[in-house]
Amino acid sequence: MQVQDQAAIAHMLAELRVEHRDLDVAIEHLASSFSRDELQLTRLKKRKLQLKDHIARLESKLIPDLDA
């Protein structure tokens, strides 16, 4: 993997982590509100899980392959 690819992946990881944290805050706020929207809460949680999976895939790309 080239250095440019690693830099692009690292940049994308940083953006995804920020979005993941923002969703954490939004989910917590929505869950604690008096008139919470369960559908919206479910959608936010699903998006958060998708982000987590995407982050994991990108992190695995940064790990160098070792020849056995």
Secondary structure, DSSP 8 states (H G I E B T S, - for coil): --HHHHHHHHHHHHHHHHHHHHHHHHHHHHHHSTT--HHHHHHHHHHHHHHHHHHHHHHHHHS-----
